[in-house]
Amino acid sequence: MKNVFFTTVVALFISSVSYAGCMKSEIKQLDTKLNDSNISKEKKAEVSKLRDIVAKNEHSDSELAFQSYEKALRILGEI
C-alpha cells in the first residue's frame, strides 16, 4: 500500500515538473520570428505585447496564452 502511494506521488510530481514551461518553445519561436520579420514597428510592438501575455499566462491562464500566441502568429503572417 505504501509503495502504491509513494509511486503515485512521485509520478504526479514528475508529470507536474515536465508540464512546467509548456509554452517555452512557442515563446522562443515568437522571439525568433519577431527578430527576423520585416513588419512595421507598430506591429512588432503588438507582437511583443502578445508575447509578454503568453509568457505571463502560460501556467495561470493557458487559454489566453494560446489565443495570444495564435494572434501573434497571425500578425507575423505565419498562420
PyRosetta script that sets phi, psi and omega in degrees:
from pyrosetta import init, pose_from_sequence

init()
pose = pose_from_sequence("MKNVFFTTVVALFISSVSYAGCMKSEIKQLDTKLNDSNISKEKKAEVSKLRDIVAKNEHSDSELAFQSYEKALRILGEI")
pose.set_psi(1, -42.3)
pose.set_omega(1, 179.9)
pose.set_phi(2, -66.0)
pose.set_psi(2, -37.3)
pose.set_omega(2, 179.6)
pose.set_phi(3, -64.3)
pose.set_psi(3, -40.3)
pose.set_omega(3, 179.5)
pose.set_phi(4, -64.6)
pose.set_psi(4, -44.8)
pose.set_omega(4, 179.1)
pose.set_phi(5, -62.4)
pose.set_psi(5, -47.2)
pose.set_omega(5, -180.0)
pose.set_phi(6, -61.5)
pose.set_psi(6, -44.0)
pose.set_omega(6, 179.5)
pose.set_phi(7, -62.6)
pose.set_psi(7, -41.3)
pose.set_omega(7, 178.8)
pose.set_phi(8, -63.9)
pose.set_psi(8, -45.4)
pose.set_omega(8, 179.7)
pose.set_phi(9, -62.7)
pose.set_psi(9, -44.6)
pose.set_omega(9, 179.3)
pose.set_phi(10, -64.0)
pose.set_psi(10, -42.0)
pose.set_omega(10, 179.3)
pose.set_phi(11, -63.5)
pose.set_psi(11, -41.7)
pose.set_omega(11, 177.4)
pose.set_phi(12, -63.8)
pose.set_psi(12, -41.2)
pose.set_omega(12, 179.4)
pose.set_phi(13, -63.5)
pose.set_psi(13, -46.1)
pose.set_omega(13, -179.2)
pose.set_phi(14, -64.1)
pose.set_psi(14, -41.1)
pose.set_omega(14, -179.9)
pose.set_phi(15, -68.4)
pose.set_psi(15, -34.3)
pose.set_omega(15, 178.7)
pose.set_phi(16, -71.4)
pose.set_psi(16, -35.4)
pose.set_omega(16, 178.5)
pose.set_phi(17, -70.1)
pose.set_psi(17, -40.1)
pose.set_omega(17, -179.0)
pose.set_phi(18, -72.0)
pose.set_psi(18, -23.4)
pose.set_omega(18, 178.6)
pose.set_phi(19, -78.8)
pose.set_psi(19, -26.7)
pose.set_omega(19, -178.8)
pose.set_phi(20, -60.9)
pose.set_psi(20, 139.9)
pose.set_omega(20, -178.9)
pose.set_phi(21, 75.5)
pose.set_psi(21, 30.9)
pose.set_omega(21, -173.2)
pose.set_phi(22, -64.7)
pose.set_psi(22, -21.3)
pose.set_omega(22, -179.5)
pose.set_phi(23, -109.7)
pose.set_psi(23, 18.1)
pose.set_omega(23, -179.1)
pose.set_phi(24, -59.6)
pose.set_psi(24, -44.1)
pose.set_omega(24, -178.6)
pose.set_phi(25, -68.8)
pose.set_psi(25, -34.2)
pose.set_omega(25, 178.0)
pose.set_phi(26, -67.1)
pose.set_psi(26, -38.7)
pose.set_omega(26, 178.4)
pose.set_phi(27, -65.9)
pose.set_psi(27, -42.6)
pose.set_omega(27, 177.1)
pose.set_phi(28, -63.6)
pose.set_psi(28, -38.1)
pose.set_omega(28, 178.7)
pose.set_phi(29, -62.9)
pose.set_psi(29, -44.1)
pose.set_omega(29, 177.6)
pose.set_phi(30, -62.0)
pose.set_psi(30, -41.7)
pose.set_omega(30, 178.7)
pose.set_phi(31, -59.8)
pose.set_psi(31, -46.5)
pose.set_omega(31, -178.7)
pose.set_phi(32, -64.0)
pose.set_psi(32, -48.2)
pose.set_omega(32, -178.3)
pose.set_phi(33, -66.1)
pose.set_psi(33, -35.3)
pose.set_omega(33, 178.6)
pose.set_phi(34, -65.6)
pose.set_psi(34, -41.9)
pose.set_omega(34, 179.1)
pose.set_phi(35, -69.3)
pose.set_psi(35, -30.8)
pose.set_omega(35, -176.8)
pose.set_phi(36, -91.6)
pose.set_psi(36, -7.1)
pose.set_omega(36, -173.6)
pose.set_phi(37, -84.2)
pose.set_psi(37, 159.2)
pose.set_omega(37, 178.2)
pose.set_phi(38, -114.5)
pose.set_psi(38, 40.0)
pose.set_omega(38, -179.7)
pose.set_phi(39, -90.8)
pose.set_psi(39, 169.4)
pose.set_omega(39, -177.5)
pose.set_phi(40, -66.7)
pose.set_psi(40, 162.8)
pose.set_omega(40, 179.5)
pose.set_phi(41, -61.8)
pose.set_psi(41, -36.4)
pose.set_omega(41, -180.0)
pose.set_phi(42, -64.0)
pose.set_psi(42, -43.9)
pose.set_omega(42, 179.1)
pose.set_phi(43, -68.9)
pose.set_psi(43, -37.0)
pose.set_omega(43, 176.1)
pose.set_phi(44, -62.4)
pose.set_psi(44, -39.4)
pose.set_omega(44, 178.3)
pose.set_phi(45, -64.9)
pose.set_psi(45, -39.9)
pose.set_omega(45, 178.4)
pose.set_phi(46, -66.2)
pose.set_psi(46, -42.7)
pose.set_omega(46, 177.8)
pose.set_phi(47, -63.9)
pose.set_psi(47, -40.0)
pose.set_omega(47, 178.4)
pose.set_phi(48, -62.9)
pose.set_psi(48, -40.5)
pose.set_omega(48, 177.2)
pose.set_phi(49, -64.2)
pose.set_psi(49, -43.5)
pose.set_omega(49, 178.3)
pose.set_phi(50, -64.8)
pose.set_psi(50, -37.5)
pose.set_omega(50, 177.1)
pose.set_phi(51, -61.8)
pose.set_psi(51, -40.3)
pose.set_omega(51, 177.3)
pose.set_phi(52, -64.7)
pose.set_psi(52, -37.0)
pose.set_omega(52, 177.1)
pose.set_phi(53, -64.4)
pose.set_psi(53, -41.5)
pose.set_omega(53, 178.1)
pose.set_phi(54, -60.0)
pose.set_psi(54, -49.2)
pose.set_omega(54, -177.6)
pose.set_phi(55, -63.6)
pose.set_psi(55, -38.9)
pose.set_omega(55, -177.3)
pose.set_phi(56, -71.7)
pose.set_psi(56, -33.4)
pose.set_omega(56, -171.7)
pose.set_phi(57, -109.8)
pose.set_psi(57, 9.6)
pose.set_omega(57, -175.2)
pose.set_phi(58, -61.0)
pose.set_psi(58, -25.8)
pose.set_omega(58, 179.6)
pose.set_phi(59, -106.6)
pose.set_psi(59, -36.2)
pose.set_omega(59, -174.7)
pose.set_phi(60, -82.8)
pose.set_psi(60, -35.4)
pose.set_omega(60, -179.2)
pose.set_phi(61, -143.7)
pose.set_psi(61, 78.6)
pose.set_omega(61, -174.0)
pose.set_phi(62, -63.6)
pose.set_psi(62, -29.6)
pose.set_omega(62, 179.2)
pose.set_phi(63, -66.4)
pose.set_psi(63, -45.7)
pose.set_omega(63, 176.9)
pose.set_phi(64, -62.7)
pose.set_psi(64, -40.7)
pose.set_omega(64, 179.5)
pose.set_phi(65, -61.8)
pose.set_psi(65, -45.0)
pose.set_omega(65, -178.8)
pose.set_phi(66, -68.0)
pose.set_psi(66, -39.3)
pose.set_omega(66, 177.5)
pose.set_phi(67, -63.1)
pose.set_psi(67, -40.9)
pose.set_omega(67, 178.9)
pose.set_phi(68, -65.8)
pose.set_psi(68, -39.7)
pose.set_omega(68, 177.2)
pose.set_phi(69, -60.9)
pose.set_psi(69, -46.6)
pose.set_omega(69, 179.4)
pose.set_phi(70, -64.1)
pose.set_psi(70, -40.7)
pose.set_omega(70, 179.1)
pose.set_phi(71, -63.9)
pose.set_psi(71, -40.5)
pose.set_omega(71, 177.8)
pose.set_phi(72, -62.9)
pose.set_psi(72, -41.0)
pose.set_omega(72, 178.3)
pose.set_phi(73, -64.8)
pose.set_psi(73, -37.7)
pose.set_omega(73, 177.3)
pose.set_phi(74, -63.0)
pose.set_psi(74, -42.4)
pose.set_omega(74, 179.3)
pose.set_phi(75, -63.5)
pose.set_psi(75, -39.4)
pose.set_omega(75, 179.1)
pose.set_phi(76, -74.3)
pose.set_psi(76, -7.1)
pose.set_omega(76, 178.9)
pose.set_phi(77, 79.3)
pose.set_psi(77, 22.5)
pose.set_omega(77, -178.0)
pose.set_phi(78, -90.9)
pose.set_psi(78, -21.1)
pose.set_omega(78, 176.0)
pose.set_phi(79, -137.3)
pose.dump_pdb("model.pdb")
